[in-house]
Amino acid sequence: MSATPKKSLKLFSGRSHPELAEEVAKQLDVTVTPQAAYQFANGEIFVRYDESVRGCDAFVIQSHCTPLNDAIMEQLIMVDALKRASAKRITVVIPFYGYARQDKKHKGREPISARLMADLFKTAGADRIMVVDLHTDQIQGFFDGPVDHLMAQKLLASYISETYTDQNITVVSPDSGRVRVAEKWADDLGGTPLAFIHKTRDPSKPNQVVANRVVGDVEGRLCVLVDDMIDTGGTITKATEQLLEAGASDVIIASTHAVLSGPAVERLSSCGAKEVVLTNTLPIPEERRFDNLTVLSIAPLVAEAIHQVFEDGSVTSLFDGRA
């Protein structure tokens, strides 16, 4: 008996951000595979797929948003269910990778939780990981298998260049650690000038960093302040105020991941920024939106990357060889 192998793409979604999964499914012209998912009274998560997944190329999409640990555990359980149901290959799609900030030890007796995350997904049965804008590139090396690192920078930069075509732009890093990312932004925006916020520590406030001064040419220019994520918004809003004090004509905040914890919305809406441009790697409910917020969809990029992986194409080609 002989048979011709047939490839089958199936998309699976956790419950943390179903809207993004549906957008990705629409781009791929597939449907999200139906499943039963619920929690027992004590918080245990149960998942069962409603149709056969044997031999399929499975893509499991889940953003690690609040409650973060529940989202991570649900995705791990989904992967385990696929492995035990004989899926041929399992790709974990994580638009926002939880614990990415814990990528190294700053002091003794600290965990490297980003590495632990990679180990958990490998043990659960993931063959491949697909992520968007990791906090640091080194996290790619934590997973023992292929990692597709997608970048939202082109999406954000294209929007800004099209919206502010006639402006004199300076790209600004909120600290010296993000300067290399800001350099790529400057290239994408046509070789614009670069600046960064120089920070010093206040001896009277342990473990707190305060913005000190702007290094670079910002006076009379539109400053594009870039970062990978906005959590409470403290760093990015202080940097915005510093740029306006230094003579910037306006400030545009551009970031991939809208964590938006606690006072972030209030801070962003009142910091003086002309526009805040984010993507939908994480859900942003209506009550967390404000007048000068623009949300761009990451779904076309994720869908194209999934298509390339399924067809054994090149993901790197989507980013001019920089992925």
Helices and strands as residue ranges (DSSP letters): E 9-13, H 18-28, E 35-39, E 45-49, E 57-61, H 68-84, E 89-94, H 113-124, E 128-132, G 137-142, E 147-150, H 153-163, E 169-173, G 176-178, H 179-188, E 194-201, E 209-215, E 222-230, H 234-245, E 250-258, H 264-270, E 275-279, G 286-288, E 293-296, H 299-310, G 316-319
